[in-house]
Amino acid sequence: MIAHLCNRTMTVWRRLLTEDDGGGQVTTWAEIGDVAVRISQPTVQERVAAQQLLGVLTHVAYAEPATDIQRGDELRDPTLTLRVMATLVPSAPAYLRCECEERQPNGGE
């Protein structure tokens, strides 16, 4: 569907919570796998709409519709780390749209 437009490979990382011995939780990040994506800049209208909802939309990533990317995941490569704020699939599932916020590449936290 859009595979011919996906010109960048990024790694999906997912936050995992595990119970610790003191009744709390420990956060770790697990590498899910590599995905082919296309990264674009959001339009001014999309940035304004995100700001009105107290979000910061810096990038939009597009992938194949069956790609395992979820809200809260991070897309990482050596030069860019993106936190996925939302995922959307249009009514005719031609692609998966991930609205993302750029983060400092420090392992997720």
C-alpha positions as CSV (number, residue, x, y, z in Angstrom):
1,M,0.0,0.0,0.0
2,I,2.5,2.7,1.1
3,A,5.6,0.5,1.4
4,H,7.1,2.2,-1.6
5,L,7.0,5.5,0.2
6,C,8.5,4.3,3.5
7,N,12.1,5.4,3.1
8,R,13.4,5.1,6.7
9,T,13.9,2.2,9.1
10,M,13.3,2.9,12.8
11,T,13.2,0.6,15.8
12,V,10.0,0.4,17.9
13,W,10.7,0.4,21.7
14,R,7.9,-0.3,24.2
15,R,7.7,0.6,27.8
16,L,7.2,-2.5,30.1
17,L,6.1,-2.3,33.7
18,T,7.0,-5.1,36.1
19,E,6.3,-5.6,39.8
20,D,9.2,-5.1,42.1
21,D,9.6,-6.8,45.6
22,G,8.5,-3.6,47.4
23,G,5.0,-3.4,46.0
24,G,5.9,-0.9,43.3
25,Q,6.7,-1.1,39.6
26,V,9.9,-1.0,37.6
27,T,9.9,0.6,34.1
28,T,12.0,-1.0,31.4
29,W,12.1,-0.5,27.6
30,A,12.0,-3.5,25.3
31,E,13.0,-3.5,21.6
32,I,10.0,-4.7,19.6
33,G,11.7,-4.6,16.1
34,D,12.5,-2.6,13.1
35,V,9.8,-1.0,11.0
36,A,9.8,0.9,7.7
37,V,8.3,4.4,8.0
38,R,8.0,7.7,6.3
39,I,8.5,10.7,8.5
40,S,7.0,14.1,7.7
41,Q,6.4,17.4,9.3
42,P,2.9,18.3,10.5
43,T,1.1,21.1,9.0
44,V,0.6,24.4,10.9
45,Q,-3.1,23.5,11.4
46,E,-2.1,20.1,12.9
47,R,0.4,21.8,15.2
48,V,-2.1,24.3,16.4
49,A,-4.7,21.6,17.0
50,A,-2.2,19.6,19.1
51,Q,-1.3,22.7,21.1
52,Q,-5.0,23.3,21.9
53,L,-5.0,19.8,23.4
54,L,-1.8,20.5,25.4
55,G,0.3,18.3,23.1
56,V,3.4,19.0,21.0
57,L,3.2,17.5,17.6
58,T,6.6,17.6,15.9
59,H,6.5,14.7,13.4
60,V,4.1,12.4,11.7
61,A,5.2,8.9,10.9
62,Y,3.4,6.7,8.3
63,A,3.7,2.9,8.2
64,E,1.9,-0.1,6.8
65,P,-1.5,-0.5,8.5
66,A,-0.7,-3.8,10.2
67,T,2.5,-2.5,11.8
68,D,2.8,-3.0,15.6
69,I,3.1,0.5,16.8
70,Q,1.1,1.7,19.8
71,R,0.5,4.9,21.7
72,G,3.4,5.4,24.2
73,D,5.9,3.5,22.0
74,E,9.1,5.2,20.9
75,L,10.5,5.1,17.3
76,R,14.2,5.3,17.4
77,D,17.2,5.5,15.1
78,P,20.7,6.9,15.6
79,T,19.6,10.5,14.8
80,L,16.0,10.8,16.0
81,T,13.8,9.6,18.9
82,L,10.0,10.0,18.6
83,R,7.4,9.3,21.2
84,V,4.1,8.1,19.7
85,M,1.2,10.2,21.1
86,A,-1.5,8.7,18.9
87,T,-2.1,6.2,16.2
88,L,-4.7,6.5,13.5
89,V,-5.9,4.2,10.7
90,P,-8.2,5.8,8.1
91,S,-11.5,4.1,7.2
92,A,-9.9,2.6,4.2
93,P,-6.8,1.1,5.9
94,A,-4.1,2.2,3.5
95,Y,-1.6,3.3,6.2
96,L,-1.0,3.7,9.9
97,R,-0.5,7.4,10.9
98,C,1.5,8.0,14.1
99,E,1.4,11.4,15.6
100,C,4.8,11.9,17.4
101,E,6.7,14.2,19.6
102,E,10.5,14.4,19.3
103,R,12.4,13.4,22.4
104,Q,16.0,13.6,23.5
105,P,17.7,10.2,22.7
106,N,18.3,9.1,26.3
107,G,16.7,5.7,26.5
108,G,13.1,6.7,26.9
109,E,13.0,8.5,30.2
